[in-house]
Amino acid sequence: MSSLSSSALVGREPERDLLTAAVASAGEGRGSSVFVLGEPGIGKSRLVEETAAVAMSSGFRVLRGRAASAGRAVPLRPLAEAVFSGLRGEGAPGDGDLGPYEPLLSRLCGLAPQDGAPLVGYAEAVLRLLGALGRSGGCVLVLEDLHDADADTLTIVDYLTDNLPGRRAVLLATLRGGPGPALDLAEAAASRRTARAVRLAGLGPAHTAELAARCLGHDDPGEVPEAVLDRLHAVSEGVPFVVEELLTAMVDGGSLVRRPGDGWTVTGSLDAGVPATVAAAVLQRVDHLEPAGVALLEAAAVLGRRFPVDIAARVAGIDRTTALRGLRQAAHAHLVTDGTTAEEPGWHSFRHALTADAITHRLLPAERAALCLAAADAIESADAAAHRPRGAGEPEGLIGGGPGDDLYRLAAELCVAGGQRARAAVLLTRAGRQAVLRGALLTAVELLDRGLELTADAVDAPPEAVAGLLEELLGALVLTGDVRRVPELGDRLDRVLAVWGAPPARRAAGFLIRARAAATAQQWEAGLTSVRRARELLGAEPDPASRAALDSVAAHLVLNSQRPDRLESARALAEGAVATAEAVGLPEVSCKALNMLGYCLRPLDLAETERVFERLVATADAHALPVWRIRGLLELGVLDRIRITGTDRLLAARRAAEETGAVLMTAWADMHLAQAHVLRDEQDRALEAAGRLRTTARRLRLGEVQLIGVGVDAIIAASRGEREKLQAALQAMESALAGRSAGALWGYADTSVWGWAQGICSLLREEPDRALAEFTEADRAMRALPSTRGVTGFLGPYLLLRTVRGAAGWAELDGAVADRLSQVHWDRPFAGWSRAVLLGREGRAAEAAKAAEEALAGTEAIPLARHLCLRLGASAALADGWGHPVEWLSAAEQFFHDRGTTRVAAACRALLREAGSPVSRRRRGHDAIPQELRRAGVTAREYEVLRLLGRGLGNQEIAEHLFLSPRTVEKHLASLRNRTDRSGRAALIALARRYSDGQ
């Protein structure tokens, strides 16, 4: 039996040139994506494969993956196949090439187990792999049959289309042109101009004739009998696969023969039979197989284009040896592929999807239904066998391991085809659970929604099965963060459980899921209502595991509620949850509870808070919970930011997050680092951290992180006194939040953005009245957010401003307020200066001066706080006659002038004049003086003299250049030697050369 095909690509020259150009551009660093669309058999794979072959011959690395699967889509399988091919063999990336994303690729090859890393982390990991493989010669990623891909795969592909430009890699993907998520993705990417969509149409009559000629071994279509061409034009509709299959059927059936000297001759009827075109060609070859081979292919056809051989063999009722012989015959007949792959031992594929369709369409409805149910039985039997221990020497099944969610899903669809919808829903519940474990959350929701749809039409669906499906769906929705449907589905679950007569603990678990969803949606009271319902169901003495889980969630909800005793109640709940979880061995619940306990303690005692988060890290380390370990490290870093404005542990947390691919945690670390650098007045580093944050949010399309980045931009703008930029950032946040409290989004937003940022910006613009009003509003907002109280950084300047104005007294500097402020590095000097102002007002001048100097101790790392204290407190010292206000104002004036905060510098100069102190005039060109010289007191004219000296000019030449007398130049040089501590002209010239070219 022969297989006729053309060795040359026919009729696709424009499309081939487009794909070849895309590959060439990728080799030059201009990566892109091309989607090739068309009906089955139109030549999509042939076009892409030919392009890939050309690319490989040019030195490109080619990765391949196919989304076509048994039944419904297999989560992330095409990307796993491609990654497998990229990580093995010659040219695989070396150690360190992929950095922190290497672990994610390893997990992706295992179909992405749930480990806390979001789907975008896997997308970035694939992108990094393509970049690493394409670094030298370029990389081509071929993904076929995207119409069969799951939602998670499509999400990653969409990410790749947006991020391949600028890289030495190109994505070539094939999909059918019918409506569906894959087509929507391709069209959306094309509209964004991040991809090209190429739709293949059927070949015209001329190209069909050329293809037929080449299949028959000729270049000239005139060598093909006219009757053959007429039949091909009438039946094939220009589909290359159909042309090839019909010609093969004609030759194998004896209707078209090649006679020596006469060429190809028609000797019989050219009708291909029914139902249409390819079906006849395929079935003619099927009928040449042995009966066992036919039975095997019929069983395989109901499983889909790709099928596990041992399942098909069980359905056909044949043994392994017979099945392998049948497969070999089918491969020789070009009905199935030649063999399996290393990634999928025991799986085979039909040569084309139309082959399986043709076989199943020949079956009678009753035959198809019976085969479908038999296949479902075989899959469930294989599942049971996969979970039992094998005896010594007992071989694994051809399937290559346990069936997983792909086979559960396949069995479900088979049950639907066989009329057993309730059974299908149960199988989809298992498939959804497996998808969650693999990290394919979007696919899990899709599967479980499908199961829920089936139960609506299945009157025989047992309540227990419906309840299990709803529980899995609710849990998956909470994990994805899409909790809008949870209340309605939760009510439905409770009704089903009540009708079924489920145990109270089962109903309580449903309310626990709803409480977690409410916490995700910041619906605190609704969540507490769900907790209360769960407690009522569990009774007075719930089991310890349930109690710990409920207390942990309740602590989160209570802390963020508006209840007057929220802080104390949340702390008690968290402590109880920690104790119970540790007693019964629930480490993850213990980590959650410790995290909440730390939040409860932070407003009260930072040292105790640190011990709690250290326990969290230790627990996570002991039980291999990497995400919780990073959470604990990050919280310890935040404490350093609060207590000492340090960054070391924040940087360590960021490194740990990056190493494990926890991109969200990396973004949070950058947010806190940016804040720390702002407090340290390290503007360049703050901008660098903010830039990383924005890049992460943009590349990974994380809306919440983007909004956090806007808040960080607001803080940076405020620290520079840039009111317009601050207001633009605030307006963007207000629009995005749409009336929600920013504190519901991230713990410090109300007080750090609307409070600290606005108030500090007003102080730096010398607008104290406005600053006071903004700090007052921030204080009001803070009282609704007890978990942030005392660690926000605005309370210190707010207290000093009110103290200077006589609105705050000793009562606010004693007890809890003073304790909180003393623990916060940024607030501490403001509290100390507030005490000094009150002492000076009482006439205790010596004590006031001493308190002021003590307050400045340890403020070298926070120069902005230090000099704001000098600016605000010196005015009170001048008025009440204590301390060293002239010295303090001079230092503040110099600092604010150097950093460009001119309004505050001008206010300091005005106060110095009021005190009768001489004020140096800031002549034109002063800002050009390097900071180290400015601090030494070098004037603008002296700096001009110094630069000219560095260029080798003598005194006379300098005098002529600056229109000065030589004597005046000599005076400037003497002053320079004195100010810079340079003993002679040579030393002064050496210094001058550093600045001669404006360095």
C-alpha positions, 0 to 999 in steps of 0.5 A, spaced: 500 500 500 502 506 497 502 513 500 502 519 495 505 526 497 508 531 494 516 533 496 515 540 494 510 545 498 505 547 492 501 553 492 503 556 498 509 561 496 506 567 499 505 564 506 512 561 506 515 567 504 512 571 510 513 565 515 521 565 512 521 572 513 519 572 520 524 567 522 529 571 519 527 577 523 527 573 529 534 571 527 536 579 527 533 580 534 526 582 532 522 576 534 514 575 533 508 570 532 505 568 526 498 564 527 497 559 521 489 558 520 485 553 516 481 547 516 483 540 517 488 538 512 489 544 508 496 544 509 498 548 516 502 543 519 506 542 512 507 549 511 510 550 518 514 544 518 517 546 512 519 553 515 522 550 521 526 545 517 529 551 513 530 555 520 534 549 523 538 548 517 540 556 518 542 554 525 535 555 529 533 551 535 526 548 533 522 546 539 515 543 538 509 541 541 502 539 539 495 541 543 491 535 540 489 531 545 485 525 547 478 528 548 478 535 551 485 539 552 490 536 556 493 542 561 499 545 558 501 539 554 503 542 548 508 547 552 511 541 556 512 537 550 516 544 547 520 545 553 522 537 554 525 538 547 528 544 549 531 542 555 534 535 552 540 534 547 545 538 544 544 545 545 540 545 551 541 551 556 547 550 561 546 551 568 545 558 570 542 560 563 535 560 566 536 563 572 531 563 577 526 560 572 529 554 571 525 550 577 519 553 574 520 549 567 522 543 571 515 543 574 512 545 567 515 539 564 511 535 570 505 539 568 505 545 573 504 542 580 500 547 584 506 551 588 504 558 589 507 561 583 502 564 578 501 562 571 504 568 569 511 565 572 510 559 567 509 564 561 515 568 563 519 561 564 518 559 557 520 566 554 526 566 558 528 559 555 526 561 548 531 567 549 536 562 552 536 557 546 535 563 541 541 567 544 546 564 538 542 562 532 535 564 534 529 559 536 523 557 533 517 555 537 512 550 533 505 549 537 500 545 533 493 545 533 492 550 538 484 550 537 485 543 542 489 547 547 486 548 554 485 555 557 492 555 561 496 554 555 492 559 551 494 564 556 501 563 556 501 563 548 498 570 549 503 572 554 508 570 549 505 574 543 506 580 547 513 579 549 517 576 543 518 582 540 525 584 541 528 577 542 531 572 537 525 567 537 519 566 533 512 563 535 509 559 529 502 556 531 497 552 527 489 552 529 483 551 525 479 557 523 473 556 527 470 560 532 473 559 539 478 561 544 484 560 540 481 564 534 479 569 539 487 570 541 490 570 534 485 575 532 486 579 538 494 579 538 493 581 530 489 587 532 494 589 537 500 588 532 503 583 536 502 577 531 500 576 524 494 571 522 495 567 516 489 564 513 490 558 508 484 557 503 483 551 499 488 551 493 485 553 486 484 549 480 491 550 477 495 548 484 491 542 485 493 540 478 500 541 480 499 538 487 496 532 483 502 531 478 507 532 484 504 526 488 504 522 481 511 524 480 511 529 475 512 536 474 507 537 469 500 537 470 498 535 463 501 528 465 495 527 470 489 524 466 483 529 465 478 525 469 483 524 475 483 532 475 476 533 474 474 528 480 479 532 484 477 539 483 469 536 484 471 533 491 477 535 494 475 543 494 483 544 494 484 541 501 491 538 500 490 532 504 484 530 501 487 530 494 493 526 497 488 521 500 484 520 494 490 519 489 492 514 494 485 511 494 485 511 486 492 508 486 491 503 491 484 501 489 487 500 482 483 505 478 489 509 477 495 505 474 501 507 471 503 503 465 510 503 462 510 508 456 503 510 457 504 514 464 498 514 468 491 511 466 484 511 469 482 503 469 476 504 473 471 508 477 474 514 480 468 515 485 471 515 492 465 513 496 461 516 502 460 520 506 465 525 503 472 525 500 477 523 505 472 518 509 472 514 503 479 514 502 481 512 509 476 507 510 478 503 504 485 503 508 482 501 514 478 495 511 485 492 508 487 491 516 485 484 520 479 484 524 483 485 530 486 491 527 479 494 525 477 493 532 483 497 535 482 503 530 474 503 532 476 503 539 481 508 538 477 513 534 472 514 539 478 516 544 480 522 539 486 523 535 491 521 540 489 515 544 492 511 549 494 504 546 492 500 552 485 503 553 484 502 546 486 495 546 481 493 552 475 496 549 477 492 543 478 486 547 485 484 544 491 483 548 497 487 548 501 483 542 495 483 538 494 490 539 502 492 537 501 488 531 495 492 529 498 498 530 504 496 526 499 494 520 495 501 521 502 505 521 504 501 514 497 503 512 499 511 514 493 511 518 497 512 525 503 515 526 509 510 526 511 510 534 510 514 540 514 519 543 519 519 550 514 524 553 508 520 552 510 512 552 504 508 550 500 514 546 499 514 538 496 518 534 492 518 527 495 521 521 490 526 521 484 528 525 479 526 519 482 519 519 478 518 526 472 522 524 471 518 518 472 511 522 467 514 528 462 516 522 461 509 519 459 506 526 452 506 528 449 510 533 448 504 538 455 502 536 458 509 538 455 509 544 457 502 546 464 503 545 464 510 548 462 507 555 466 501 554 472 506 553 470 510 560 470 503 563 477 501 561 479 508 563 477 507 570 479 500 570 486 503 568 486 508 574 484 503 579 490 499 576 495 505 576 494 506 584 495 499 586 502 496 587 505 492 581 508 485 583 515 484 581 517 484 574 510 486 572 510 491 566 507 498 566 501 500 562 503 502 555 499 509 557 506 510 561 503 511 568 497 514 571 491 517 567 491 524 570 486 529 569 486 528 561 484 521 561 478 523 567 476 528 562 476 524 556 472 518 560 467 524 562 466 526 554 465 518 553 460 518 558 456 524 555 456 520 548 454 514 551 448 518 555 451 517 562 451 525 564 451 524 571 457 519 571 460 524 567 460 529 572 463 525 577 469 524 572 469 531 571 470 533 578 476 528 579 479 532 572 478 538 576 481 536 582 487 533 578 488 540 574 488 544 581 494 540 583 497 541 577 497 548 577 492 549 571 487 553 575 483 556 569 482 549 566 480 546 572 474 552 573 473 550 565 472 542 567 468 543 573 463 548 570 462 543 564 461 538 570 456 543 573 452 544 566 451 536 566 448 535 573 443 540 571 440 535 565 442 529 569 436 527 574 439 521 576 445 525 579 447 523 586 447 529 591 453 527 594 456 527 587 453 534 585 456 537 592 463 534 591 463 538 584 461 544 587 466 544 593 471 543 588 469 549 583 468 553 589 475 552 592 478 553 585 475 560 584 478 562 591 485 560 588 484 564 582 481 570 585 475 570 581 470 570 587 464 573 584 460 567 583 462 564 590 455 566 594 451 564 589 454 557 588 455 557 596 448 557 597 447 552 592 452 547 595 449 548 602 442 546 599 444 540 596 448 538 602 442 539 606 437 535 602 442 530 602 443 530 609 450 531 609 454 531 616 455 538 619 462 538 618 461 537 611 456 543 611 461 547 615 467 546 610 462 549 605 462 555 609 469 555 610 470 556 603 465 562 602 469 565 608 476 565 604 472 567 598 469 573 602 476 575 605 479 575 598 474 580 596 475 584 602 467 583 604 469 582 612 462 582 615 460 577 609 466 572 611 464 573 618 457 571 617 460 565 614 464 563 619 459 564 624 454 559 620 460 554 620 461 554 627 454 553 629 454 547 624 460 544 628 457 545 635 460 547 641 466 542 641 469 542 633 474 537 631 481 541 632 483 541 625 476 545 623 477 549 629 484 551 627 482 553 620 476 557 622 480 561 627 485 563 622 480 565 617 476 569 622 482 572 625 483 575 618 476 577 617 476 580 624 482 584 623 480 588 617 473 589 620 470 595 623 469 592 630 471 596 636 475 590 639 478 588 632 485 588 634 484 584 641 479 579 638 483 578 631 490 576 636 486 571 640 483 568 634 490 567 631 494 565 637 488 560 638 489 557 631 497 557 631 496 553 638 491 548 635 494 547 628 501 546 631 498 541 636 494 537 630 500 537 625 497 542 620 503 546 618 500 550 612 494 553 617 499 554 622 503 559 617 497 562 615 495 563 623 502 566 624 502 571 619 495 574 621 498 574 628 504 578 626 499 583 623 496 583 629 502 584 634 505 589 629 501 595 631 503 593 639 510 591 639 515 590 633 520 586 637 514 580 638 512 581 631 519 579 629 519 573 633 512 571 630 515 572 623 521 568 625 517 562 627 513 562 621 520 562 617 522 556 621 515 552 620 515 553 613 523 551 612 521 545 617 515 543 612 518 545 605 513 550 604 517 555 600 511 560 599 510 561 606 518 562 607 518 567 602 512 571 606 515 570 612 522 573 610 518 579 606 515 581 613 521 580 616 524 585 611 518 590 612 520 590 620 527 592 618 524 598 614 520 600 619 525 599 625 531 601 622 530 603 615 534 597 613 534 594 606 538 587 607 533 582 609 528 585 604 533 584 598 534 577 601 527 576 601 527 578 594 532 574 592 529 568 595 522 570 591 526 570 584 529 564 585 523 560 586 519 564 581 514 567 586 514 573 581 508 576 586 512 576 592 518 579 588 514 585 586 512 586 593 519 586 595 520 591 590 515 595 593 517 595 600 524 597 597 522 603 593 519 605 600 525 604 604 530 608 599 525 614 599 525 614 606 533 614 606 533 619 601 536 614 596 532 617 589 536 613 584 535 606 588 528 608 589 527 609 582 530 603 580 526 599 585 520 602 582 522 601 575 523 593 576 516 593 580 513 597 573 516 592 569 514 586 573 506 588 573 507 590 565 510 584 563 505 579 567 499 583 566 498 584 574 493 589 575 494 589 582 501 590 582 500 595 577 496 599 581 501 598 587 506 601 582 502 607 581 502 608 589 510 608 589 510 613 584 506 617 588 511 616 594 517 618 590 514 624 587 512 626 594 519 626 596 521 630 591 515 635 592 512 634 585 505 636 586 503 635 579 506 628 578 503 626 585 496 628 584 496 625 577 498 618 581 493 619 586 487 620 580 489 614 577 489 610 583 482 613 585 479 611 578 482 604 579 479 603 586 472 606 584 471 608 591 474 602 595 479 604 600 486 603 598 487 600 604 483 594 602 488 593 596 495 594 600 496 595 607 499 602 607 496 605 601 491 610 605 496 612 610 503 612 606 500 614 599 494 619 601 497 620 608 505 620 608 505 622 601 501 628 600 503 631 607 510 630 606 509 633 599 506 639 602 511 640 607 517 640 602 513 645 598 513 649 604 505 649 605 504 647 612 497 648 613 495 644 607 500 638 610 496 639 617 490 638 614 492 632 610 496 628 616 489 629 619 485 626 614 490 620 614 490 619 621 482 618 620 483 613 615 489 610 619 484 609 625 480 604 620 486 600 619 488 598 625 493 593 622 497 599 620 497 603 626 503 606 628 508 603 623 506 608 617 511 614 617 507 620 617 505 620 625 512 623 627 511 629 622 504 630 624 506 630 631 511 635 630 507 640 626 502 640 631 506 641 637 510 647 634 503 650 632 501 648 640 496 643 638 499 637 641 502 637 648 505 632 653 499 627 653 501 625 646 508 624 648 507 619 654 504 612 654 502 608 648 503 613 642 510 615 645 512 607 645 509 606 638 513 612 635 520 610 638 519 603 635 519 607 628 525 609 625 522 615 621 518 617 626 523 617 632 526 624 631 520 627 630 517 625 637 524 627 640 524 634 637 516 634 639 519 633 646 524 638 645 519 643 643 515 642 649 521 643 654 523 649 650 516 652 651 516 651 658 523 655 659 527 649 660 532 651 655 538 646 656 533 640 657 530 642 650 537 643 647 539 636 649 533 633 647 533 636 640 541 633 639 539 626 642 533 626 637 538 627 631 542 621 633 542 615 628 538 619 623 544 619 618 540 614 614 534 618 614 537 625 612 530 627 609 527 626 616 533 629 620 532 636 616 525 636 616 526 636 624 531 642 623 526 646 619 520 645 623 523 645 630 528 651 629 522 655 628 520 654 635 527 654 638 528 661 635 521 663 638 522 660 645 530 662 645 533 655 646 538 651 642 542 652 636 537 655 631 542 658 627 546 652 626 540 648 625 537 652 620 543 653 616 544 645 616 537 645 613 538 650 608 544 647 605 541 640 605 534 642 602 538 647 597 542 641 595 537 636 593 533 642 589 527 643 595 528 650 594 522 653 597 524 650 604 531 652 603 528 659 601 524 659 608 530 657 612 534 663 609 528 667 611 528 665 618 536 666 618 535 673 616 529 674 621 534 671 627 539 676 624 544 671 621 548 673 615 545 669 609 550 667 603 547 669 597 545 663 592 548 667 586 547 664 579 551 658 577 551 655 584 547 649 583 553 647 578 558 646 584 559 639 586 556 637 592 562 636 596 565 643 594 558 646 596 559 643 602 566 646 603 563 653 602 566 654 595 562 659 591 560 660 584 566 664 582 571 660 586 568 654 582 569 658 575 576 659 577 578 652 580 575 649 573 580 654 569 586 652 573 584 645 572 585 647 564 592 649 565 591 657 565 595 662 569 592 667 574 593 672 568 589 668 563 584 666 568 583 674 570 582 675 562 577 670 562 573 672 567 574 679 567 577 680 573 584 683 576 589 678 577 589 680 585 582 678 585 584 671 582 589 670 587 584 672 593 579 666 590 585 661 589 587 663 597 580 662 599 580 655 595 586 652 598 583 654 605 576 651 604 579 645 600 584 644 605 589 644 599 596 646 601 599 649 595 598 650 588 599 643 585 595 640 590 589 645 588 591 643 580 590 636 582 583 637 585 581 642 579 583 637 574 577 633 576 572 638 575 576 641 569 571 637 564 565 638 568 566 631 571 
